[in-house]
Amino acid sequence: MDDLGYARSRADELGGRFCVTFVKGVDEREALARMGAYPDTVAERAGAELTGHAAALTADRWTLVIEPGGTAGSDHVLLEAVSRGTEAVSVLRDDTATPRFTYAVKGTTTVAFDPSFPSPEVTWGTDPGLLQHLMQAVGLREPAGEDEETWRDAEARSLVLAQRITGVRVPEGALERPRLSARIEPWFVGPARPADLLRPGPRFADLFAAAQAAPDECKRAVAVAEVRRLAGLLGVADTPGLAAALDDAARGAGRPVPVDSELGHHVRAWLEAGDEGLGLLTAALRGVLDRDAEVALRAALRPLRAGGSLFDLDEAREAVTASLRVSS
């Protein structure tokens, strides 16, 4: 069977929503850990047992992490973390959204694009033209006219492109036999996402002006104070390990929360609760632990866009602006 036919069969086999991440030079446990595996969920599973889990398998010098029904590996921020010191490729199929192909090298996105419309104008990364010759060879190109359906087989062609880069195929029946697998949670291994940060806008003009004038130590102090305030409003300020983590952040010594720590177990519960307030807190916490004071502040202030039942938005915005001005 030709490469495209084989890839088409594998895409059909994996279904309408999946992500395959190729990680070079690491074993299965390490690949899962890099993607945020919960240590207590690592076990061999197959078939229906894999629902909600990611499965890992080794092929030559690469390990493939397959998420049936999942999308985590397609997040370029996570893939950059996964690729530190090595290379990683991800192929996403999602029939309800946009497919994605991403190639990251040593912590940086090199090439990323939508396989259904791989126009050079919307291909991005540090070297967006790097794969053009391979993309053309496997038929990944933008349509020459409105009636040309180059979007068909986009995911299958992406799998062929990944094969050309890695030299490995997704095995037939990859999930039918027991594979090392785990539940994965990117929160524990990746930095804050752009969507986690407060963005400038007319309503926040005074706040951003005050932040720009404030020194880093002031930004960190205000950021930590905001996360403490939010935790207090949610009734979780006394969570073991939280105060110590925020003390470190205030000194500019923040670090990721270990997944198997006491605080890590509480964060897991917050992430799984499906509560809007706790969701805002976890996003703010991840950002405030970043050693970049600007990221920490903007992450801590992101809940200001929510407001609602948690706090009065105008009052909170004015209080934060005043704190930044006084401290600077």
N, C-alpha and C positions, 0 to 999 in steps of 0.2 A: 504494500500500500504506500502511496506517495505521502510525503510529509503533511501536506494540507489535508488529505483525506484522513490520515491518522489523527491529526489534531482536531479535526471536525468531530470525529468519533469520540475523542476524549472530552471535548466540550459538551457534547450531547450527554455523555455518561455522567458528567459532574452536575449537569442541570442548569437552570436559568439563573442561578446566583452562586458564584464561587470565586475564590481568590486563590491563586497558586503563587507562592513566594519561593524563589530559588536563592539559597544562601551558600556562598562559596567557602569551603575549607573549614566548616564546623560540623560537629556531629548532631544527631537528632535532638538530644537534650539541650545542647547549647542553642540550636536554632529556635527551639520552643521558648527557652529562657529569654533570648533576645527579643522575642515578640511579646513578652510579658506573661509567660505561663504561671499559673498558680501552682506552686510546688506540690501541694497536697492533692492536685487533680491529675498529676502525671501518671498515666497507666496505658496499657495496650487496649485498644478498642477497634471495632470494625463495624461497618454497615450502620444501622440505625443508632448504635451506641455512640456514634460520633456527632450526633446532633448537639450543637452548641459547643463543639470542641474543634481544635485544629489537629490534624494528623501529620506526622513527619516521617519521611523515608529518605534513605540515602541513595544517590545515583552518582557513581564515580566520585569526583571531587566536590560535588554539590549536595546539599540537603534540600529537599522540597518540603514546604509546609503547605498543606492543602486545607483550606477552610470551606467545607461544604455549607453553603448558605451564609458564609461570612465575608467580610470585606476589610478586615483590619490591615492586612498587608498592603492594601492599595493606598493607604494614607502615606504620603511622601514623608511626613515628619517621622512616623514610625519607621519607615523603610530606611531613612537616613540613620536612625539609631541602630537598626539591625545591621547596616553595612559598615559600621565603624571597624576599620582595620581590614576590610575585605570588600566584597561586592555583593549586591543583591538585586534581583529582578522580580517584579510582581506583575501578574496578569489578572485583571478583574473582569469578570462577566457579571452583569446585573441587568436583567431584562426590564427592570422597572426604573433604571437610571442610566447613567453614562458609563460605558466601559472605560478602562484605563490601563495604560502600560507605563511602568516606571522602572528606570535603571539608575541605581545609586551606587556610588563608589566612594569608599572611605569617608562616610558620613555626609556626603553631598549628593543631591540629585543631579545626575548628569544629563539624562533625557527623560522627559515625561510628555505624554500626549494622549489624546482620545483616539483610539484605533478606528472608530467609525468615521472620523473626519480628521486624518492626520496631516493637517495643513501645516507647512513650515511656520506660518504666522502665529499659530497657537501652540506649537511645540516649544517647550521651555526646558530650562536646566542650564548647567554651566557650559555644556557643549551640545546644543540642540541639534546640530547637523551631524553628530558622530555616527548615527545609525542609518543615515539616509540611504546609503547604498544597499544595506541589508533590508531596509523597509521596502525599497523599490523591488528588490529581488523576490520578496514574499508577497507582494501585491498590496502593501499598505501604502495607499496614496489617496490624495483628495480627488473627488470626481472631476472629470473634465467637462461635464455638462450636467444639467438638472436631471436627465433621464438615466444617468449612469449610477448603478447601485453598488458603489465600491464599499458601502458599509456592511454588506453581507459578508458573513464569515470573518468579521473583524476580530472576534475573540480567538477563533481558530488560527488566523494568520498571526495573531499576537503570540500564541503558543509556539508557532513555528519560529517566529523571531527570537523568542526566549531560547528555543532549542539551538538556534544558530550562535547565540551568545555563549550559552553554557555547555553545549555539546550533549545535552541530555533531554530525553523525552519524558512526559508524564506517562507512567506505566499504565498499561491496560488493566482495568479492574483494581486501580490503586487503593481503593478503600474497602475492597471486599475481604481482604485478609487483615488480621490484627496489626495495628500500627501504634507506635508510641504516640500518645496524644495528650492534650491538656486543654483546659479552658484558658484562654489568653485575655489579658486586659492591658492594652497599650498605655493606660494611665501611669503604670509603674515604671515604664522604660523610656518614654518619650517626653520631650519638653512641652511647654504650653503651645497650643495651636493658635494660629492667627485669629480664629473665631473666639478664642478664650480671652482676647485682649480688648479693652475698651478702645473704640476708634474715635478720632476727632469728629466733631460735628458742632453745629451752632449752639446746641443746648449745653455743650461742654467746653465752649471756647475759653471761658475764664479759668476753668479747672486745668485745661491743658497749658494755658499760659503760665499759671502758677507752678505747674509741674516742671515746665521747661526751665524755670528760673531756680528751682530748688536743687540743692546738692544731693548727691546719691544717698547719703546717710539719712537725709530727710525723707526722700522717696521711700526708702526701705521702712523707716519708722511708720510712716503713714500707711503703707501697704500692709504691714503686719497688724497695725491697729484696726484696719478695716476688716481683715480676716478674723481677728479676735472678736470684733463686734458682730460679724455675721454668725460666727459659731455660737456666740452668746444668744443671739436672737433665735437660733435654731435649737438651743438647749443642749449643745454638744461641746461647750467650751472646756469641760473637765475631762474630755476624752484622753486616756493615757497616751502620753507621747506627743500630744499636739502642742502643748505649751513649750516643750523643749525644742521641737522642730521650728516653731515660730521665733523662739529666742535666737536660734542659729541664723534664721533668715534675717533678723534685724541686724545682726553683725556682718551680714554679707557672706555668711558661711553656710547658706542653705544647701541641702543635698536631697536627692530623691528619697522617698519613703520606701524602705525595703518591703517587698511584698509579704514576707513572712514575719514582719515585726508586729508588735501589739497594735501600733497605730495602723499598720498596713491592713490588719484584719478588720479594723473599724472602717477604714476607707473602702474596703471591699463591700462591707455591708451598706455603706452610703451609696456606692455606685449601683448596687443591685436593688436599692429601695425604690427607684423610680420616682423619687420625690424631687420636685423642682428646686426647692431650697437647698437640699443636700447636693443636688447636681451643680448648683452655682458655687457651693462651698468647695467641692472637690476640684472644680476647674480653677477657682481662685487660689486654692492651696498649692496646686501643682505649679502655678505661675509664680506665686510669692516665694517659693523655694529656689527659684532661678537666681543665679548670682548676678545677673544683669538687672540693675536697679530699675531701669525703664520697663522691662518686661514684668518685673515683680509688681510695680505700681499699677500698670495698665491691667494686669490680670486681677489684682485685688479690687480694682474699681469696676471691672466688667459687670458685676451684679447691679450697678447703678442703673443700667439700662432696663433691668427687670422691675425693680421697685415693687409695685403691687402691694400684696399683703405683708411683705417683710418690713418695709420701711417707707417713709415719705421721701420720694425721689428728690424733690427740690430741696428739702431740708438737709438730706444727706449730702447732696452735691455741694451746697453752700458750706457745710461744716468741713468737708474735705478740702475745699478750696481755701478756706480760712486757715486750716492747719498747715497746708503747704506754704502759704504766704508768711505765716508767723515763723515757721521753722527756717525759711530761707532768708 
